[in-house]
Amino acid sequence: MLKKMGEAVARVARKVNETVESGSDTLDLAECKLVSFPIGIYKLLRNVSDQIHLITLANNELKSLTSKFMTTFSQLRELHLEGNFLHRLPSEVSALQHLKAIDLSRNQFQDFPEQLTTLPALETINLEENEIVDVPVEKLAAMPALRSINLRFNPLNAEVRVIAPPLIKFDMLMSPEGARASPP
């Protein structure tokens, strides 16, 4: 177990160093078995955090993100958080004024993360395979840049299915009513 933990820590350190040394705008920490965003990374990235536009934390074991994460990486354009155990976002997600795409698929959201509706540049939201029943259709319809929202494989209530189509000017992907299981 300790050997595996050591390997995971070394992998994270290697990926962070690659980002810093190359001056990359991408930090990819997918599949690193993270249960939280490592505090030490903030220090390592303090001189380049404004240059990072894409962070991938997909397929980890994250249960939450901190407000510090949102405010440190306020220049993000894309955030990939699919395949974790997230059920909410911190209110400081509103600091991500440049965010264009967020992937929250295959998490544990029961409530639609309404803070996302305050992001002016947000074009794409992926919430596929969560447990969302209700969606703030009016707030989504008012979002200036939104082009696509994926809500497939969520137990959406019938009201959302009726209200949404006439109000929205973007693509809203939903599973057929009654479909619960994810695709094979």
C-alpha positions in Angstrom: 0.0 0.0 0.0 2.8 2.5 0.9 4.6 1.6 -2.3 1.5 2.4 -4.3 1.0 5.7 -2.4 4.6 6.6 -3.0 4.2 5.9 -6.7 1.1 8.1 -6.9 2.8 11.0 -5.1 5.8 10.7 -7.4 3.5 10.7 -10.4 1.8 13.9 -9.2 5.1 15.6 -8.5 6.4 14.6 -12.0 3.4 16.0 -13.7 3.4 19.2 -11.8 7.2 19.7 -12.5 6.6 19.0 -16.2 3.9 21.8 -16.2 6.2 24.2 -14.5 9.3 23.5 -16.5 7.6 23.5 -19.9 5.6 26.6 -19.1 2.5 24.5 -20.3 -1.0 25.9 -19.9 -2.2 22.4 -18.9 -2.1 20.5 -15.7 -3.1 16.9 -16.1 -3.6 15.0 -12.8 -6.0 12.5 -14.1 -6.0 9.0 -12.6 -3.6 9.9 -9.8 -5.8 8.5 -6.9 -6.2 12.0 -5.4 -8.7 12.3 -2.6 -8.1 16.1 -2.5 -6.1 18.6 -4.4 -2.6 18.5 -2.8 -1.9 21.7 -0.9 1.8 21.7 -1.8 0.9 22.1 -5.5 -0.3 25.7 -4.8 3.2 26.6 -3.8 4.9 24.8 -6.7 2.6 26.5 -9.2 2.4 30.0 -7.6 4.5 31.6 -10.3 2.6 30.0 -13.2 -1.0 29.5 -11.9 -2.2 32.5 -14.1 -0.9 30.7 -17.2 -2.8 27.4 -16.6 -5.9 27.3 -18.7 -6.8 23.6 -18.6 -6.8 21.3 -15.5 -7.7 17.7 -15.7 -8.5 15.9 -12.4 -10.6 13.2 -14.0 -11.0 9.7 -12.5 -9.6 10.4 -9.1 -11.4 10.1 -5.8 -12.1 13.8 -5.1 -15.0 14.5 -2.8 -14.7 18.3 -2.9 -12.6 21.1 -4.2 -11.6 24.1 -2.0 -12.3 27.7 -2.5 -8.5 28.2 -2.8 -8.5 25.9 -5.9 -11.0 28.1 -7.6 -9.4 31.4 -6.7 -5.8 30.2 -7.5 -6.7 29.0 -10.9 -9.1 31.9 -11.9 -7.7 32.0 -15.4 -9.0 28.5 -16.3 -10.7 28.0 -19.6 -11.4 24.2 -19.1 -11.9 22.1 -16.0 -12.2 18.3 -16.3 -13.5 16.7 -13.1 -15.4 13.7 -14.5 -15.3 10.4 -12.6 -14.9 11.6 -9.0 -17.2 11.7 -6.0 -18.1 15.4 -6.1 -21.6 16.4 -5.0 -21.2 20.2 -4.9 -18.8 23.0 -6.0 -17.6 25.9 -3.7 -19.3 29.2 -4.2 -15.9 30.6 -5.3 -16.4 28.8 -8.6 -17.7 32.3 -9.6 -14.1 33.4 -9.7 -13.7 31.3 -12.9 -14.9 34.2 -15.2 -12.9 32.8 -18.2 -14.2 29.2 -17.9 -15.6 27.9 -21.2 -16.1 24.2 -20.5 -16.6 22.1 -17.3 -17.0 18.3 -17.2 -18.7 17.1 -14.1 -19.9 13.8 -15.5 -19.9 10.6 -13.5 -20.0 12.3 -10.1 -22.5 12.4 -7.3 -24.4 15.7 -7.9 -28.0 15.6 -6.6 -28.5 19.3 -7.1 -27.6 21.3 -10.2 -24.5 23.4 -9.3 -26.2 26.8 -9.8 -23.0 28.8 -9.3 -22.2 27.7 -12.9 -25.0 29.9 -14.2 -23.1 33.0 -13.1 -20.1 32.3 -15.4 -20.3 34.6 -18.4 -17.9 32.7 -20.7 -19.3 29.2 -20.0 -20.2 27.4 -23.2 -20.3 23.7 -22.3 -21.5 21.9 -19.1 -21.4 18.1 -18.9 -23.3 16.7 -16.0 -24.0 13.3 -17.5 -24.5 10.4 -15.1 -25.2 12.2 -11.8 -28.4 12.2 -9.7 -29.8 15.6 -10.7 -33.6 15.9 -10.7 -34.2 19.6 -11.1 -32.4 22.1 -13.3 -32.6 26.0 -13.2 -33.9 26.3 -16.7 -34.5 30.0 -16.6 -31.0 30.8 -15.3 -29.5 28.5 -17.9 -31.5 30.2 -20.6 -30.1 33.6 -19.5 -26.5 32.5 -19.8 -25.0 34.5 -22.7 -22.4 32.0 -24.0 -24.0 28.6 -23.2 -24.1 26.3 -26.2 -24.5 22.8 -24.8 -25.5 21.1 -21.6 -25.4 17.3 -21.2 -27.8 15.9 -18.6 -28.1 12.4 -20.0 -28.6 9.6 -17.4 -29.9 11.9 -14.7 -33.3 11.3 -13.1 -34.7 14.6 -14.4 -38.2 15.5 -13.4 -41.0 15.8 -16.0 -41.3 19.5 -15.5 -37.7 20.1 -16.7 -38.5 18.1 -19.8 -41.6 20.2 -20.6 -40.3 23.7 -19.6 -36.8 23.5 -21.1 -37.3 23.0 -24.8 -39.2 26.3 -25.6 -36.9 28.4 -23.3 -33.5 27.3 -24.4 -31.3 28.5 -27.3 -28.6 25.8 -26.8 -28.3 22.0 -27.1 -29.7 20.2 -24.0 -29.0 16.5 -24.1 -31.3 14.4 -22.0 -32.0 10.6 -21.9 -35.4 9.4 -22.9 -37.8 9.6 -19.9 -37.4 6.6 -17.7 -33.9 5.8 -18.9 -31.7 5.3 -15.8 -28.8 3.1 -16.6 -25.7 4.4 -18.3 -24.9 3.1 -21.8 -23.1 -0.3 -22.1 
